[in-house]
Amino acid sequence: MNLSKKLAASLVVLSATLGIHAEDEIFNENLTDIKEFWGPAVDGSVPGYGNGVRGSFESQVDGTTIEHISFDQSNEKASVVIVPGKSEYLSRYKELAWEFFENQYDVHILDHRSQGFSGRLVEANDKNHVNHYSDYVTDLKTFIDDVVKPTRPEKIFIFAHSMGGAISTLYMESYPEEITAAWLSAPLHEMETGYPEWLTKLIVGSAVLFGQSEEYALGQGLYTLDDVVFDGAFMTSEARFEADFADLVQVPEVITSGATNGWVNQWLDGTFKLRHYAYKIKTPLVIAQAGIDSLVKPGGQNYVCEQARDCKVIEFPEARHEIYREKDSIRAPYIQKMFQFFERY
C-alpha cells in the first residue's frame, strides 16, 4: 500500500484507541482502487473478475462443479488461499483480495459446493447442503494441488472465515506439512445453535434418519435478495454492506438460503472431529476471535488453539462475526495484525 493509505490506516487505529467514532473512511478511500483491481464485468452477468483468472474443476467426490478465481503476479511473497464461510461467494472477498495483492501476495479464492457460482446438490438449489463435511476438505485439496501449487508451491498461506476456518482446520489436521501459516477468522469450531450440542444433534440426526436430510433445518428457510438487509448482526460497516449488496443485485443467483438438516448434522460431526484431532496441527496459526459473535461459540476455538502446536487467540472485543468486513475502527488493527503475522513466515 502507498504512504497515504498506510497513514489513513494509522489514523483510524489511533482514532479507535482514543474512542473517536470512525466508520468507513479507509474503505471509501480505497473503493475505486478495489473496483479497478477486481476488474470490469467479463460479460453481462458476472460482476467484476476481469483482472482475475476464472476457472472451475469437477470435484473428485461427485463431479460437482467448483468455481474459483486467482490473481497472480510475478513478484509475489507467497500464495494466499482464501477459504470463505457458509453461504459466501467470490466477490465478498474483493477488498481483502486487493489488500493481499497490494502487499505482493498471489490470491486464490474458491466457491464451496452448494454456494456462490459452484454447483448445487439438491433440486431446490437455494439450499446450503452437504452430504459429508469431508467433501469440503477434498475440494480444497484439489484446489490447492491443481490451482495453487503450480504457481507458488513452496509458501502457501490460508485466510479462512467461519465455516472456511473449520474446513481449513480439518485440512491442516489431514495435511500437517502443506500450509506455511494460517489466519482463521471467527472459525466455526463450535456452533451456536441456541440448544445444547447433544440436543441439536438429536434433532437433526432424527430428521436425517427419517429421510429429511435435504429439508431445511429448524429455524432455516428461503433467503432472497429482499431478505438482504443491514442490521448490524454480523458486521457493522454499512459501506461494505452496500458494496456487497450492489454485487448481489447483479447476480442474485449466488445467494444461498438456509442450511439443511444434513448440513447441520454433518457440521456437528465435523466440529467434533476437528476438536478431537486438533493436536495434529503443526501449522502456525492465529485464531481471530470476535467478541460479539452470535454464530460461533468461543469455547471450541480456545480448545483447538490449546491443542495445536503453535497457535494464538487474538480477541477483537467489539467485532461481530464477520471481522474482515467490520467498520474501519475494528478492521484496521485486525488487518494490521494479520499482515504482521504472515510477514513472520
C-alpha positions, 0 to 999 in steps of 0.5 A, a space after each residue: 500500500 502507498 504512504 497515504 493509505 498506510 497513514 489513513 490506516 494509522 489514523 483510524 487505529 489511533 482514532 479507535 484507541 482514543 474512542 473517536 467514532 470512525 466508520 468507513 473512511 479507509 474503505 471509501 478511500 480505497 473503493 475505486 482502487 478495489 473496483 479497478 483491481 477486481 476488474 470490469 464485468 467479463 460479460 453481462 452477468 458476472 460482476 467484476 473478475 476481469 483482472 482475475 483468472 476464472 476457472 472451475 474443476 469437477 470435484 473428485 467426490 461427485 463431479 460437482 462443479 467448483 468455481 474459483 478465481 486467482 490473481 497472480 503476479 510475478 513478484 509475489 511473497 507467497 500464495 494466499 488461499 482464501 477459504 470463505 464461510 457458509 453461504 459466501 461467494 467470490 466477490 465478498 472477498 474483493 477488498 481483502 483480495 486487493 489488500 493481499 495483492 497490494 502487499 505482493 501476495 498471489 490470491 486464490 479464492 474458491 466457491 464451496 459446493 452448494 454456494 456462490 457460482 459452484 454447483 448445487 446438490 439438491 433440486 431446490 438449489 437455494 439450499 446450503 447442503 452437504 452430504 459429508 463435511 469431508 467433501 469440503 476438505 477434498 475440494 480444497 485439496 484439489 484446489 490447492 494441488 491443481 490451482 495453487 501449487 503450480 504457481 507458488 508451491 513452496 509458501 502457501 498461506 490460508 485466510 479462512 472465515 467461519 465455516 472456511 476456518 473449520 474446513 481449513 482446520 480439518 485440512 491442516 489436521 489431514 495435511 500437517 506439512 502443506 500450509 506455511 501459516 494460517 489466519 482463521 477468522 471467527 472459525 466455526 469450531 463450535 456452533 451456536 445453535 441456541 440448544 445444547 450440542 447433544 440436543 441439536 444433534 438429536 434433532 437433526 440426526 432424527 430428521 436425517 434418519 427419517 429421510 429429511 436430510 435435504 429439508 431445511 433445518 429448524 429455524 432455516 428457510 428461503 433467503 432472497 435478495 429482499 431478505 438482504 438487509 443491514 442490521 448490524 448482526 454480523 458486521 457493522 460497516 454499512 459501506 461494505 454492506 452496500 458494496 456487497 449488496 450492489 454485487 448481489 443485485 447483479 447476480 442474485 443467483 449466488 445467494 444461498 438460503 438456509 442450511 439443511 438438516 444434513 448440513 447441520 448434522 454433518 457440521 456437528 460431526 465435523 466440529 467434533 472431529 476437528 476438536 478431537 484431532 486438533 493436536 495434529 496441527 503443526 501449522 502456525 496459526 492465529 485464531 481471530 476471535 470476535 467478541 460479539 459473535 452470535 454464530 460461533 461459540 468461543 469455547 471450541 476455538 480456545 480448545 483447538 488453539 490449546 491443542 495445536 502446536 503453535 497457535 494464538 487467540 487474538 480477541 477483537 472485543 467489539 467485532 461481530 462475526 464477520 471481522 474482515 468486513 467490520 467498520 474501519 475502527 475494528 478492521 484496521 488493527 485486525 488487518 494490521 495484525 494479520 499482515 504482521 503475522 504472515 510477514 513472520 513466515 
